[in-house]
Amino acid sequence: MDNKQKIIHRDIKSANILLSENWEAKIADFGLSRFHPINHTKSTIITNNVVGTRVYWDPEYERTGNLKKESDVYSFGVVLFEVLTGKLAYDSVYTNENEKGLAPIVQQHVKKGTITEMIDPNLKEENTFTLSKGPNQDSLNTFLLIGHRCLAEKQAERPTMKVVIKELVKALKFQETYKDNRRISLEEILNATQGFSDKNIIGKGGFGKVYGGEIIRANGPTPIAVKRLDRQFGQGEREFLIEVEVLFEYKHENIIGLVGYCDENGEKILVYEYASNGSLDRHLGDASITWTKRLKIGIDIATGLDFLHGGGYPVIHRDVKSANILLNDDWKAKITDFGLSMITPLNNEIDFVIDNVAGTPGYCDPLYIERGFLTRESDIGLQ
């Protein structure tokens, strides 16, 4: 600051960051801080008294006694990875492996390319029907890069805090605009479907009508399927957000692709990739569908379900049926309609959740109907 002495905090750590009621962070506890004299021309303060909390210590400061503002940068880098991992730097999961705690473990994972394994599992949990439950790839990459630079062994290799702020702001913007990049205006959808003309209807479901159309993208006209949700049929905010969340986060060749969505003027609209052969229920009993082709369709559906069930937070579809299987022009099957889906905490220790029964009569798992026990196997019975 102009006309004021610079301060090196010397004990930056999560315990010294206080949060107001609106989650604004404030640095506290300046008992170990050092003023940098105004007339001191060198950027380094040499001291034999290394203080602070060991797992946050700048390694060069610890080794040489050379104290610089970059020492705080290092400590802040440790805090950034505490924020990412959800664990304190001195958590036993780290100190049992290395007495210096989190920082050297981060360095090891960066070298091995496995740093994403350290992300707090809570960032991957379903976040009460919002459109953002965890970091998107661009935001995460930006965060990891600047966090790792803060942890450079040598003070001279660390960024300034101005650079750190710039990169963290960039990471925030990536996160905030991530799903906005998939927003499609109501005007564009009206143009694509000729104002939701009945001539463009290609399907109807329990939650509304599906229209065929075409939108213009950088690579030219793109055929789309537009599902316009009708609330009078029971499709609400919750189901809309769940479907958007699932299709954003769980991408696979046997899951229908989400081109975008519209949440404008009371409309809830989902825009999918176009599957030219429609839904499987329309082709049942079709003599032209050979046994080989039927087997391949079955394999595609099973592969899609295996992907959904096998993630860190498995998705149970809850409404697998022929009408929710779409077929593209080469008859590849894709699972669609995730409005009733549930992102679950299932793992090796928890193999079921209890929930209100949802789905289509005739396809529902009997155990799920009788007792409300929802498992991965509930979808398997549906298939």
C-alpha positions as CSV (number, residue, x, y, z in Angstrom):
1,M,0.0,0.0,0.0
2,D,1.2,3.5,-0.8
3,N,3.1,5.1,2.2
4,K,2.6,2.1,4.4
5,Q,4.9,-0.6,5.5
6,K,4.4,-4.0,3.8
7,I,3.4,-6.8,6.1
8,I,4.4,-10.5,5.8
9,H,1.9,-12.5,7.8
10,R,4.0,-15.6,8.4
11,D,1.1,-17.8,9.5
12,I,-1.4,-18.0,6.7
13,K,-3.6,-21.1,7.2
14,S,-7.3,-22.0,7.2
15,A,-7.6,-21.4,10.9
16,N,-6.6,-17.8,10.5
17,I,-9.2,-17.1,7.8
18,L,-12.5,-15.9,9.2
19,L,-15.7,-15.9,7.3
20,S,-18.6,-13.4,7.6
21,E,-22.2,-14.2,7.3
22,N,-22.1,-13.8,3.6
23,W,-18.9,-15.9,3.3
24,E,-16.6,-13.0,2.8
25,A,-13.1,-14.1,3.9
26,K,-11.0,-12.0,6.2
27,I,-7.4,-12.6,7.2
28,A,-6.8,-12.7,11.0
29,D,-4.2,-13.3,13.7
30,F,-1.2,-11.0,13.0
31,G,0.7,-11.9,16.1
32,L,3.6,-13.5,14.1
33,S,3.6,-10.9,11.3
34,R,6.7,-8.9,10.3
35,F,6.6,-5.3,9.0
36,H,8.8,-4.8,6.0
37,P,10.6,-1.4,6.7
38,I,9.8,1.3,4.2
39,N,13.5,2.2,3.7
40,H,14.5,-1.4,3.3
41,T,15.6,-1.7,-0.3
42,K,15.9,-5.5,-0.4
43,S,12.8,-7.7,-0.7
44,T,14.2,-10.3,1.8
45,I,14.2,-10.1,5.6
46,I,16.9,-12.4,7.0
47,T,15.9,-14.0,10.3
48,N,17.1,-16.9,12.4
49,N,13.7,-17.2,14.0
50,V,11.5,-19.3,11.7
51,V,7.9,-19.1,13.0
52,G,4.4,-20.1,11.8
53,T,2.7,-23.5,11.5
54,R,5.1,-26.1,10.1
55,V,2.9,-27.7,7.5
56,Y,2.3,-24.3,5.9
57,W,6.0,-23.2,6.1
58,D,7.7,-21.9,3.0
59,P,10.5,-24.5,2.5
60,E,13.1,-21.9,1.5
61,Y,12.3,-19.8,4.5
62,E,12.5,-22.8,6.7
63,R,15.9,-23.8,5.2
64,T,17.6,-20.4,4.9
65,G,15.7,-18.0,7.2
66,N,15.1,-15.8,4.1
67,L,11.7,-14.3,4.7
68,K,9.9,-12.7,1.7
69,K,6.3,-11.9,0.7
70,E,6.5,-15.1,-1.4
71,S,6.6,-17.0,1.9
72,D,3.0,-16.0,2.4
73,V,2.3,-17.0,-1.2
74,Y,3.5,-20.5,-0.5
75,S,1.3,-20.8,2.7
76,F,-1.7,-19.5,0.7
77,G,-1.0,-22.3,-1.9
78,V,-1.4,-24.8,0.9
79,V,-4.7,-23.2,1.9
80,L,-5.9,-23.4,-1.8
81,F,-5.3,-27.2,-1.7
82,E,-7.1,-27.4,1.6
83,V,-10.0,-25.8,0.0
84,L,-9.8,-28.2,-2.9
85,T,-9.4,-31.4,-0.9
86,G,-11.6,-30.6,2.1
87,K,-8.9,-31.6,4.5
88,L,-6.5,-29.6,6.7
89,A,-2.8,-29.7,5.8
90,Y,-2.0,-31.6,9.0
91,D,-4.7,-34.2,8.6
92,S,-3.3,-37.6,9.5
93,V,-4.1,-39.0,6.0
94,Y,-1.2,-36.7,4.9
95,T,1.1,-36.6,7.9
96,N,1.1,-40.4,8.2
97,E,2.7,-40.4,4.7
98,N,4.8,-37.3,5.1
99,E,5.5,-35.3,8.2
100,K,5.3,-32.1,6.3
101,G,1.6,-32.7,5.5
102,L,-0.4,-31.8,2.5
103,A,2.0,-29.9,0.2
104,P,4.5,-32.7,-0.6
105,I,1.5,-35.1,-1.2
106,V,0.1,-32.6,-3.7
107,Q,3.5,-32.4,-5.4
108,Q,3.6,-36.2,-5.7
109,H,0.1,-36.4,-7.2
110,V,0.9,-33.6,-9.7
111,K,4.0,-35.5,-10.9
112,K,2.0,-38.7,-11.3
113,G,-0.9,-36.9,-13.0
114,T,-3.4,-38.1,-10.3
115,I,-4.1,-34.7,-8.6
116,T,-7.9,-35.0,-9.3
117,E,-8.0,-38.0,-7.0
118,M,-7.5,-35.6,-4.1
119,I,-10.6,-33.5,-4.8
120,D,-13.1,-33.3,-1.9
121,P,-15.8,-35.9,-2.7
122,N,-18.4,-33.4,-1.5
123,L,-17.7,-31.3,-4.6
124,K,-19.0,-34.2,-6.6
125,E,-22.2,-34.7,-4.6
126,E,-25.6,-33.6,-5.8
127,N,-26.1,-30.0,-4.6
128,T,-29.9,-29.7,-4.0
129,F,-31.0,-29.3,-7.5
130,T,-28.7,-26.5,-8.6
131,L,-26.9,-26.4,-11.9
132,S,-23.4,-26.4,-10.4
133,K,-22.2,-29.1,-8.1
134,G,-18.5,-29.1,-8.7
135,P,-15.7,-27.6,-10.7
136,N,-15.8,-27.8,-14.5
137,Q,-12.6,-28.8,-16.3
138,D,-11.5,-25.3,-17.3
139,S,-12.1,-23.9,-13.8
140,L,-10.4,-26.8,-12.2
141,N,-7.4,-26.7,-14.5
142,T,-6.9,-22.9,-13.9
143,F,-7.1,-23.4,-10.1
144,L,-4.7,-26.4,-10.1
145,L,-2.1,-24.6,-12.2
146,I,-2.0,-21.4,-10.0
147,G,-2.2,-23.4,-6.8
148,H,0.8,-25.6,-7.9
149,R,2.8,-22.5,-8.9
150,C,2.3,-21.1,-5.4
151,L,3.9,-24.3,-4.0
152,A,7.1,-23.9,-6.0
153,E,10.1,-24.9,-3.9
154,K,12.0,-21.7,-4.7
155,Q,10.6,-18.3,-3.7
156,A,11.6,-16.7,-7.1
157,E,9.5,-19.2,-9.0
158,R,6.2,-18.3,-7.2
159,P,3.7,-15.9,-8.7
160,T,2.8,-12.6,-7.1
161,M,-0.5,-12.3,-5.4
162,K,-1.7,-10.1,-8.2
163,V,-1.2,-12.9,-10.6
164,V,-2.8,-15.4,-8.1
165,I,-5.9,-13.1,-7.9
166,K,-6.1,-12.8,-11.7
167,E,-6.0,-16.6,-12.1
168,L,-8.5,-17.3,-9.4
169,V,-10.9,-14.8,-10.9
170,K,-10.5,-16.5,-14.2
171,A,-11.3,-19.9,-12.6
172,L,-14.4,-18.3,-11.0
173,K,-15.5,-16.9,-14.4
174,F,-15.0,-20.3,-16.0
175,Q,-17.2,-21.9,-13.4
176,E,-19.9,-19.2,-13.5
177,T,-20.2,-19.2,-17.3
178,Y,-19.8,-23.0,-17.8
179,K,-23.5,-23.8,-18.1
180,D,-24.4,-20.4,-19.5
181,N,-22.5,-21.6,-22.6
182,R,-25.2,-24.1,-23.2
183,R,-28.1,-21.7,-22.8
184,I,-30.2,-21.4,-25.9
185,S,-32.5,-18.4,-26.3
186,L,-36.2,-19.0,-26.5
187,E,-36.2,-17.0,-29.7
188,E,-33.7,-19.4,-31.3
189,I,-35.8,-22.4,-30.2
190,L,-39.0,-20.8,-31.6
191,N,-37.3,-20.3,-34.9
192,A,-36.0,-23.8,-34.9
193,T,-39.5,-25.4,-34.2
194,Q,-41.5,-22.9,-36.3
195,G,-43.1,-21.6,-33.1
196,F,-43.7,-25.1,-31.6
197,S,-45.7,-25.9,-34.7
198,D,-47.7,-29.2,-34.5
199,K,-46.1,-30.1,-37.8
200,N,-42.8,-30.3,-36.0
201,I,-44.0,-32.7,-33.2
202,I,-41.9,-35.9,-33.3
203,G,-43.0,-37.3,-30.0
204,K,-45.1,-37.0,-26.8
205,G,-44.4,-38.0,-23.3
206,G,-45.7,-37.8,-19.8
207,F,-43.9,-34.5,-19.4
208,G,-44.7,-32.7,-22.6
209,K,-44.1,-32.7,-26.4
210,V,-41.0,-33.2,-28.4
211,Y,-40.4,-31.2,-31.5
212,G,-37.9,-31.6,-34.3
213,G,-36.0,-28.7,-35.6
214,E,-32.7,-27.3,-36.7
215,I,-30.3,-24.6,-35.3
216,I,-27.4,-23.0,-36.9
217,R,-24.0,-23.6,-35.3
218,A,-20.4,-22.9,-36.4
219,N,-20.3,-26.1,-38.4
220,G,-23.6,-25.4,-40.1
221,P,-27.2,-26.5,-39.5
222,T,-27.6,-28.9,-36.7
223,P,-30.7,-31.1,-36.3
224,I,-32.1,-31.1,-32.8
225,A,-34.9,-32.6,-30.7
226,V,-36.6,-30.1,-28.4
227,K,-38.5,-31.2,-25.3
228,R,-40.9,-28.5,-24.1
229,L,-41.8,-29.4,-20.6
230,D,-45.5,-28.9,-19.6
231,R,-45.9,-28.3,-15.9
232,Q,-49.5,-29.4,-16.0
233,F,-48.2,-33.0,-16.5
234,G,-46.1,-32.7,-13.3
235,Q,-42.7,-31.7,-14.7
236,G,-41.3,-29.1,-12.3
237,E,-38.2,-27.3,-11.4
238,R,-36.7,-30.2,-9.6
239,E,-36.9,-32.7,-12.5
240,F,-35.7,-30.1,-15.0
241,L,-32.6,-29.3,-13.0
242,I,-31.9,-33.0,-12.4
243,E,-32.0,-33.8,-16.1
244,V,-29.7,-30.8,-17.0
245,E,-27.3,-31.8,-14.2
246,V,-27.1,-35.5,-15.3
247,L,-26.6,-34.7,-18.9
248,F,-24.0,-32.0,-18.2
249,E,-21.9,-34.3,-15.9
250,Y,-22.4,-37.8,-17.3
251,K,-21.4,-37.9,-21.0
252,H,-21.2,-41.2,-22.9
253,E,-21.9,-42.4,-26.4
254,N,-24.9,-44.4,-25.1
255,I,-26.4,-41.4,-23.2
256,I,-28.3,-38.8,-25.3
257,G,-26.3,-35.7,-25.8
258,L,-27.5,-32.4,-24.5
259,V,-27.1,-29.6,-27.0
260,G,-28.4,-27.0,-24.6
261,Y,-31.4,-25.8,-22.5
262,C,-33.7,-22.8,-22.1
263,D,-35.1,-21.5,-18.8
264,E,-36.8,-18.3,-20.0
265,N,-40.2,-16.7,-19.7
266,G,-41.5,-19.6,-17.6
267,E,-40.5,-22.1,-20.3
268,K,-38.4,-25.2,-19.3
269,I,-36.9,-26.6,-22.5
270,L,-34.3,-29.3,-23.1
271,V,-32.5,-29.5,-26.5
272,Y,-31.0,-32.9,-27.4
273,E,-29.0,-34.3,-30.2
274,Y,-31.4,-35.6,-32.9
275,A,-31.9,-39.4,-33.0
276,S,-33.2,-40.0,-36.5
277,N,-34.7,-43.4,-35.9
278,G,-36.7,-42.3,-32.9
279,S,-37.5,-44.4,-29.8
280,L,-37.1,-48.1,-29.5
281,D,-40.8,-48.7,-28.6
282,R,-41.8,-47.7,-32.2
283,H,-39.7,-50.5,-33.7
284,L,-40.7,-53.4,-31.5
285,G,-42.0,-56.2,-33.7
286,D,-40.5,-54.6,-36.8
287,A,-39.4,-57.5,-39.0
288,S,-36.5,-55.5,-40.5
289,I,-34.8,-55.3,-37.1
290,T,-32.7,-58.4,-37.1
291,W,-31.7,-60.5,-34.1
292,T,-28.1,-59.2,-34.4
293,K,-29.3,-55.6,-34.4
294,R,-31.5,-56.3,-31.4
295,L,-28.6,-57.7,-29.5
296,K,-26.5,-54.7,-30.3
297,I,-29.2,-52.4,-29.1
298,G,-29.3,-54.4,-25.8
299,I,-25.5,-54.1,-25.4
300,D,-25.7,-50.4,-26.0
301,I,-28.3,-49.9,-23.3
302,A,-26.4,-52.1,-20.9
303,T,-23.2,-50.2,-21.6
304,G,-24.9,-46.9,-20.9
305,L,-26.4,-48.1,-17.6
306,D,-23.0,-49.5,-16.6
307,F,-21.5,-46.1,-17.1
308,L,-24.2,-44.4,-15.1
309,H,-24.0,-47.0,-12.3
310,G,-20.2,-47.1,-12.1
311,G,-19.3,-43.5,-11.3
312,G,-18.2,-42.1,-8.0
313,Y,-21.8,-41.0,-7.5
314,P,-23.9,-43.5,-9.4
315,V,-27.0,-42.3,-11.3
316,I,-30.0,-44.6,-11.1
317,H,-32.3,-43.8,-14.0
318,R,-35.6,-45.1,-12.4
319,D,-37.5,-45.0,-15.7
320,V,-35.7,-47.3,-18.2
321,K,-38.2,-48.4,-20.8
322,S,-38.3,-48.8,-24.6
323,A,-39.8,-45.3,-25.0
324,N,-36.7,-43.8,-23.3
325,I,-34.2,-45.5,-25.6
326,L,-33.4,-43.4,-28.7
327,L,-31.8,-44.8,-31.9
328,N,-29.7,-42.7,-34.2
329,D,-29.2,-43.3,-37.9
330,D,-26.9,-46.2,-37.5
331,W,-29.1,-47.8,-34.8
332,K,-26.8,-47.0,-31.9
333,A,-29.0,-46.9,-28.7
334,K,-28.9,-43.9,-26.3
335,I,-30.6,-43.6,-23.0
336,T,-32.7,-40.5,-22.5
337,D,-35.3,-38.8,-20.2
338,F,-33.5,-38.4,-16.9
339,G,-36.2,-36.3,-15.1
340,L,-36.8,-39.0,-12.5
341,S,-33.2,-40.0,-12.1
342,M,-31.4,-39.9,-8.8
343,I,-27.7,-39.1,-8.2
344,T,-26.9,-41.4,-5.3
345,P,-24.2,-41.8,-2.6
346,L,-24.0,-45.6,-3.3
347,N,-20.6,-47.2,-2.7
348,N,-19.1,-50.5,-1.3
349,E,-20.7,-49.8,2.1
350,I,-24.0,-48.3,1.0
351,D,-25.8,-50.3,-1.7
352,F,-29.3,-48.8,-1.5
353,V,-31.2,-45.6,-0.8
354,I,-34.8,-45.3,0.4
355,D,-37.0,-43.0,-1.7
356,N,-40.6,-42.5,-2.9
357,V,-41.3,-44.8,-5.8
358,A,-41.1,-43.2,-9.2
359,G,-41.2,-44.7,-12.7
360,T,-43.6,-46.4,-15.1
361,P,-45.9,-49.2,-13.9
362,G,-44.9,-52.5,-15.6
363,Y,-41.2,-51.6,-15.5
364,C,-40.7,-50.9,-11.8
365,D,-38.5,-53.2,-9.6
366,P,-40.9,-55.1,-7.2
367,L,-38.6,-54.6,-4.2
368,Y,-38.5,-50.9,-4.9
369,I,-42.3,-50.8,-5.1
370,E,-42.8,-52.8,-2.0
371,R,-40.2,-51.3,0.3
372,G,-38.9,-48.2,-1.4
373,F,-35.4,-49.7,-1.6
374,L,-33.7,-48.2,-4.6
375,T,-30.5,-49.9,-5.9
376,R,-28.6,-50.1,-9.1
377,E,-30.4,-53.4,-9.7
378,S,-33.7,-51.5,-9.9
379,D,-32.6,-50.2,-13.3
380,I,-31.4,-53.7,-14.3
381,G,-34.8,-55.2,-13.8
382,L,-36.2,-52.4,-16.0
383,Q,-33.9,-53.2,-18.8
